[in-house]
């Protein structure tokens, strides 16, 4: 997701961490699926990797496999950076490059490079995930190469890799986990996770429903496709998946009405009632850049309040500094209005929906 707004938002959230939490309705969990402990992305714009690895962990826990596994977010980041940089340079800078990404990047890593436990590689240089200096260095190298007016010296790739090593270290080619030796690819095979099992869905009126289209946001640097469904389907699919034991990776806008100091996120409340989402308002927000591709999270449960209103429970990666940092709740209307895309196991979809989408 977008590093510019996300990085600014994190900084602002930390600045107001001492403010009192906003009053919220009393929420009771009705179903919570295990996805492992919360991780803190700290000063990195790599929410897409944190939420993606949490999603994969939940998939394994659903199957009763690798119960103590904590997947390495930085292994994914480390492998995707060169791919994004190469695309950026080949496009002469007329493409997106930065820390942000999409759930498709997690699938790219699973498919092309494998996975790795955090115990084998965490990519931390020093005491925290602080990528401010690293991001500036990588951007400088890639931009200089992309903007060259002469024949490009391919030494930029070596410079880029050296900067990655300096900032994130080197991931091992082999490692041990629970008494067995693996490569990243053999480890991914051992988990049984398959990239083809997962799909992304969104909802926009400028594309036909029940078809595929490129997700037109800057961080979708590889122009990956999503399935387009009516807005209400986004929340219906999410609820149905959770009911069946599947979690949902969630990309959304966290600006505007989003309050980091509240455990509950809704659309505007007027007269005691929440504004309802509409396809027209959702599309307008997308077209005017009001609702953008800000942040990636992980939906792990269902909940309700004392009035019977329902919510989705969201696992976040902002730490404990703000109320919404580790877990918060979102209303179905907020999800419908603010979602950029969701990623889900295709087996969580009903047979009729899979038929409509042409998914085997």
Secondary structure as a PSIPRED ss2 file (coil, helix, strand):
# PSIPRED VFORMAT (PSIPRED V4.0)

   1 X C   1.000  0.000  0.000
   2 X C   1.000  0.000  0.000
   3 X H   0.000  1.000  0.000
   4 X H   0.000  1.000  0.000
   5 X H   0.000  1.000  0.000
   6 X H   0.000  1.000  0.000
   7 X H   0.000  1.000  0.000
   8 X H   0.000  1.000  0.000
   9 X H   0.000  1.000  0.000
  10 X H   0.000  1.000  0.000
  11 X H   0.000  1.000  0.000
  12 X H   0.000  1.000  0.000
  13 X H   0.000  1.000  0.000
  14 X H   0.000  1.000  0.000
  15 X H   0.000  1.000  0.000
  16 X C   1.000  0.000  0.000
  17 X C   1.000  0.000  0.000
  18 X C   1.000  0.000  0.000
  19 X C   1.000  0.000  0.000
  20 X C   1.000  0.000  0.000
  21 X C   1.000  0.000  0.000
  22 X C   1.000  0.000  0.000
  23 X C   1.000  0.000  0.000
  24 X C   1.000  0.000  0.000
  25 X C   1.000  0.000  0.000
  26 X C   1.000  0.000  0.000
  27 X E   0.000  0.000  1.000
  28 X E   0.000  0.000  1.000
  29 X E   0.000  0.000  1.000
  30 X E   0.000  0.000  1.000
  31 X E   0.000  0.000  1.000
  32 X E   0.000  0.000  1.000
  33 X C   1.000  0.000  0.000
  34 X C   1.000  0.000  0.000
  35 X C   1.000  0.000  0.000
  36 X C   1.000  0.000  0.000
  37 X C   1.000  0.000  0.000
  38 X C   1.000  0.000  0.000
  39 X C   1.000  0.000  0.000
  40 X C   1.000  0.000  0.000
  41 X C   1.000  0.000  0.000
  42 X C   1.000  0.000  0.000
  43 X E   0.000  0.000  1.000
  44 X C   1.000  0.000  0.000
  45 X C   1.000  0.000  0.000
  46 X C   1.000  0.000  0.000
  47 X H   0.000  1.000  0.000
  48 X H   0.000  1.000  0.000
  49 X H   0.000  1.000  0.000
  50 X H   0.000  1.000  0.000
  51 X H   0.000  1.000  0.000
  52 X H   0.000  1.000  0.000
  53 X H   0.000  1.000  0.000
  54 X H   0.000  1.000  0.000
  55 X H   0.000  1.000  0.000
  56 X H   0.000  1.000  0.000
  57 X H   0.000  1.000  0.000
  58 X H   0.000  1.000  0.000
  59 X H   0.000  1.000  0.000
  60 X H   0.000  1.000  0.000
  61 X H   0.000  1.000  0.000
  62 X H   0.000  1.000  0.000
  63 X C   1.000  0.000  0.000
  64 X C   1.000  0.000  0.000
  65 X C   1.000  0.000  0.000
  66 X C   1.000  0.000  0.000
  67 X C   1.000  0.000  0.000
  68 X C   1.000  0.000  0.000
  69 X C   1.000  0.000  0.000
  70 X C   1.000  0.000  0.000
  71 X E   0.000  0.000  1.000
  72 X C   1.000  0.000  0.000
  73 X H   0.000  1.000  0.000
  74 X H   0.000  1.000  0.000
  75 X H   0.000  1.000  0.000
  76 X H   0.000  1.000  0.000
  77 X H   0.000  1.000  0.000
  78 X H   0.000  1.000  0.000
  79 X H   0.000  1.000  0.000
  80 X H   0.000  1.000  0.000
  81 X H   0.000  1.000  0.000
  82 X H   0.000  1.000  0.000
  83 X H   0.000  1.000  0.000
  84 X H   0.000  1.000  0.000
  85 X H   0.000  1.000  0.000
  86 X H   0.000  1.000  0.000
  87 X H   0.000  1.000  0.000
  88 X H   0.000  1.000  0.000
  89 X H   0.000  1.000  0.000
  90 X H   0.000  1.000  0.000
  91 X C   1.000  0.000  0.000
  92 X C   1.000  0.000  0.000
  93 X C   1.000  0.000  0.000
  94 X C   1.000  0.000  0.000
  95 X C   1.000  0.000  0.000
  96 X C   1.000  0.000  0.000
  97 X C   1.000  0.000  0.000
  98 X C   1.000  0.000  0.000
  99 X C   1.000  0.000  0.000
 100 X C   1.000  0.000  0.000
 101 X C   1.000  0.000  0.000
 102 X C   1.000  0.000  0.000
 103 X H   0.000  1.000  0.000
 104 X H   0.000  1.000  0.000
 105 X H   0.000  1.000  0.000
 106 X H   0.000  1.000  0.000
 107 X H   0.000  1.000  0.000
 108 X H   0.000  1.000  0.000
 109 X H   0.000  1.000  0.000
 110 X H   0.000  1.000  0.000
 111 X H   0.000  1.000  0.000
 112 X H   0.000  1.000  0.000
 113 X C   1.000  0.000  0.000
 114 X C   1.000  0.000  0.000
 115 X C   1.000  0.000  0.000
 116 X C   1.000  0.000  0.000
 117 X E   0.000  0.000  1.000
 118 X C   1.000  0.000  0.000
 119 X C   1.000  0.000  0.000
 120 X C   1.000  0.000  0.000
 121 X C   1.000  0.000  0.000
 122 X C   1.000  0.000  0.000
 123 X C   1.000  0.000  0.000
 124 X C   1.000  0.000  0.000
 125 X C   1.000  0.000  0.000
 126 X C   1.000  0.000  0.000
 127 X C   1.000  0.000  0.000
 128 X C   1.000  0.000  0.000
 129 X C   1.000  0.000  0.000
 130 X E   0.000  0.000  1.000
 131 X C   1.000  0.000  0.000
 132 X H   0.000  1.000  0.000
 133 X H   0.000  1.000  0.000
 134 X H   0.000  1.000  0.000
 135 X H   0.000  1.000  0.000
 136 X H   0.000  1.000  0.000
 137 X H   0.000  1.000  0.000
 138 X H   0.000  1.000  0.000
 139 X H   0.000  1.000  0.000
 140 X H   0.000  1.000  0.000
 141 X H   0.000  1.000  0.000
 142 X H   0.000  1.000  0.000
 143 X H   0.000  1.000  0.000
 144 X H   0.000  1.000  0.000
 145 X H   0.000  1.000  0.000
 146 X H   0.000  1.000  0.000
 147 X C   1.000  0.000  0.000
 148 X C   1.000  0.000  0.000
 149 X C   1.000  0.000  0.000
 150 X C   1.000  0.000  0.000
 151 X C   1.000  0.000  0.000
 152 X C   1.000  0.000  0.000
 153 X C   1.000  0.000  0.000
 154 X C   1.000  0.000  0.000
 155 X H   0.000  1.000  0.000
 156 X H   0.000  1.000  0.000
 157 X H   0.000  1.000  0.000
 158 X H   0.000  1.000  0.000
 159 X H   0.000  1.000  0.000
 160 X H   0.000  1.000  0.000
 161 X H   0.000  1.000  0.000
 162 X H   0.000  1.000  0.000
 163 X H   0.000  1.000  0.000
 164 X H   0.000  1.000  0.000
 165 X H   0.000  1.000  0.000
 166 X H   0.000  1.000  0.000
 167 X H   0.000  1.000  0.000
 168 X H   0.000  1.000  0.000
 169 X C   1.000  0.000  0.000
 170 X C   1.000  0.000  0.000
 171 X C   1.000  0.000  0.000
 172 X C   1.000  0.000  0.000
 173 X C   1.000  0.000  0.000
 174 X C   1.000  0.000  0.000
 175 X E   0.000  0.000  1.000
 176 X E   0.000  0.000  1.000
 177 X E   0.000  0.000  1.000
 178 X C   1.000  0.000  0.000
 179 X C   1.000  0.000  0.000
 180 X E   0.000  0.000  1.000
 181 X E   0.000  0.000  1.000
 182 X E   0.000  0.000  1.000
 183 X C   1.000  0.000  0.000
 184 X H   0.000  1.000  0.000
 185 X H   0.000  1.000  0.000
 186 X H   0.000  1.000  0.000
 187 X H   0.000  1.000  0.000
 188 X H   0.000  1.000  0.000
 189 X H   0.000  1.000  0.000
 190 X H   0.000  1.000  0.000
 191 X H   0.000  1.000  0.000
 192 X C   1.000  0.000  0.000
 193 X C   1.000  0.000  0.000
 194 X C   1.000  0.000  0.000
 195 X H   0.000  1.000  0.000
 196 X H   0.000  1.000  0.000
 197 X H   0.000  1.000  0.000
 198 X E   0.000  0.000  1.000
 199 X E   0.000  0.000  1.000
 200 X E   0.000  0.000  1.000
 201 X E   0.000  0.000  1.000
 202 X E   0.000  0.000  1.000
 203 X C   1.000  0.000  0.000
 204 X C   1.000  0.000  0.000
 205 X C   1.000  0.000  0.000
 206 X C   1.000  0.000  0.000
 207 X C   1.000  0.000  0.000
 208 X C   1.000  0.000  0.000
 209 X C   1.000  0.000  0.000
 210 X C   1.000  0.000  0.000
 211 X E   0.000  0.000  1.000
 212 X E   0.000  0.000  1.000
 213 X E   0.000  0.000  1.000
 214 X E   0.000  0.000  1.000
 215 X C   1.000  0.000  0.000
 216 X C   1.000  0.000  0.000
 217 X C   1.000  0.000  0.000
 218 X C   1.000  0.000  0.000
 219 X C   1.000  0.000  0.000
 220 X C   1.000  0.000  0.000
 221 X C   1.000  0.000  0.000
 222 X C   1.000  0.000  0.000
 223 X C   1.000  0.000  0.000
 224 X C   1.000  0.000  0.000
 225 X E   0.000  0.000  1.000
 226 X E   0.000  0.000  1.000
 227 X E   0.000  0.000  1.000
 228 X E   0.000  0.000  1.000
 229 X C   1.000  0.000  0.000
 230 X C   1.000  0.000  0.000
 231 X H   0.000  1.000  0.000
 232 X H   0.000  1.000  0.000
 233 X H   0.000  1.000  0.000
 234 X H   0.000  1.000  0.000
 235 X H   0.000  1.000  0.000
 236 X H   0.000  1.000  0.000
 237 X H   0.000  1.000  0.000
 238 X H   0.000  1.000  0.000
 239 X H   0.000  1.000  0.000
 240 X H   0.000  1.000  0.000
 241 X H   0.000  1.000  0.000
 242 X H   0.000  1.000  0.000
 243 X H   0.000  1.000  0.000
 244 X C   1.000  0.000  0.000
 245 X C   1.000  0.000  0.000
 246 X C   1.000  0.000  0.000
 247 X C   1.000  0.000  0.000
 248 X E   0.000  0.000  1.000
 249 X E   0.000  0.000  1.000
 250 X E   0.000  0.000  1.000
 251 X E   0.000  0.000  1.000
 252 X E   0.000  0.000  1.000
 253 X C   1.000  0.000  0.000
 254 X C   1.000  0.000  0.000
 255 X C   1.000  0.000  0.000
 256 X C   1.000  0.000  0.000
 257 X C   1.000  0.000  0.000
 258 X C   1.000  0.000  0.000
 259 X C   1.000  0.000  0.000
 260 X C   1.000  0.000  0.000
 261 X C   1.000  0.000  0.000
 262 X C   1.000  0.000  0.000
 263 X C   1.000  0.000  0.000
 264 X E   0.000  0.000  1.000
 265 X E   0.000  0.000  1.000
 266 X C   1.000  0.000  0.000
 267 X C   1.000  0.000  0.000
 268 X C   1.000  0.000  0.000
 269 X E   0.000  0.000  1.000
 270 X E   0.000  0.000  1.000
 271 X C   1.000  0.000  0.000
 272 X C   1.000  0.000  0.000
 273 X E   0.000  0.000  1.000
 274 X E   0.000  0.000  1.000
 275 X C   1.000  0.000  0.000
 276 X C   1.000  0.000  0.000
 277 X C   1.000  0.000  0.000
 278 X C   1.000  0.000  0.000
 279 X H   0.000  1.000  0.000
 280 X H   0.000  1.000  0.000
 281 X H   0.000  1.000  0.000
 282 X H   0.000  1.000  0.000
 283 X H   0.000  1.000  0.000
 284 X H   0.000  1.000  0.000
 285 X H   0.000  1.000  0.000
 286 X H   0.000  1.000  0.000
 287 X H   0.000  1.000  0.000
 288 X C   1.000  0.000  0.000
 289 X C   1.000  0.000  0.000
 290 X C   1.000  0.000  0.000
 291 X C   1.000  0.000  0.000
 292 X C   1.000  0.000  0.000
 293 X C   1.000  0.000  0.000
 294 X C   1.000  0.000  0.000
 295 X E   0.000  0.000  1.000
 296 X E   0.000  0.000  1.000
 297 X E   0.000  0.000  1.000
 298 X E   0.000  0.000  1.000
 299 X E   0.000  0.000  1.000
 300 X E   0.000  0.000  1.000
 301 X E   0.000  0.000  1.000
 302 X E   0.000  0.000  1.000
 303 X E   0.000  0.000  1.000
 304 X E   0.000  0.000  1.000
 305 X E   0.000  0.000  1.000
 306 X C   1.000  0.000  0.000
 307 X C   1.000  0.000  0.000
 308 X C   1.000  0.000  0.000
 309 X C   1.000  0.000  0.000
 310 X E   0.000  0.000  1.000
 311 X E   0.000  0.000  1.000
 312 X E   0.000  0.000  1.000
 313 X E   0.000  0.000  1.000
 314 X E   0.000  0.000  1.000
 315 X E   0.000  0.000  1.000
 316 X C   1.000  0.000  0.000
 317 X C   1.000  0.000  0.000
 318 X C   1.000  0.000  0.000
 319 X C   1.000  0.000  0.000
 320 X C   1.000  0.000  0.000
 321 X C   1.000  0.000  0.000
 322 X C   1.000  0.000  0.000
 323 X C   1.000  0.000  0.000
 324 X C   1.000  0.000  0.000
 325 X C   1.000  0.000  0.000
 326 X C   1.000  0.000  0.000
 327 X E   0.000  0.000  1.000
 328 X E   0.000  0.000  1.000
 329 X E   0.000  0.000  1.000
 330 X E   0.000  0.000  1.000
 331 X E   0.000  0.000  1.000
 332 X H   0.000  1.000  0.000
 333 X H   0.000  1.000  0.000
 334 X H   0.000  1.000  0.000
 335 X H   0.000  1.000  0.000
 336 X H   0.000  1.000  0.000
 337 X H   0.000  1.000  0.000
 338 X H   0.000  1.000  0.000
 339 X E   0.000  0.000  1.000
 340 X E   0.000  0.000  1.000
 341 X E   0.000  0.000  1.000
 342 X E   0.000  0.000  1.000
 343 X E   0.000  0.000  1.000
 344 X E   0.000  0.000  1.000
 345 X E   0.000  0.000  1.000
 346 X H   0.000  1.000  0.000
 347 X H   0.000  1.000  0.000
 348 X H   0.000  1.000  0.000
 349 X C   1.000  0.000  0.000
 350 X C   1.000  0.000  0.000
 351 X H   0.000  1.000  0.000
 352 X H   0.000  1.000  0.000
 353 X H   0.000  1.000  0.000
 354 X H   0.000  1.000  0.000
 355 X H   0.000  1.000  0.000
 356 X H   0.000  1.000  0.000
 357 X H   0.000  1.000  0.000
 358 X C   1.000  0.000  0.000
 359 X C   1.000  0.000  0.000
 360 X C   1.000  0.000  0.000
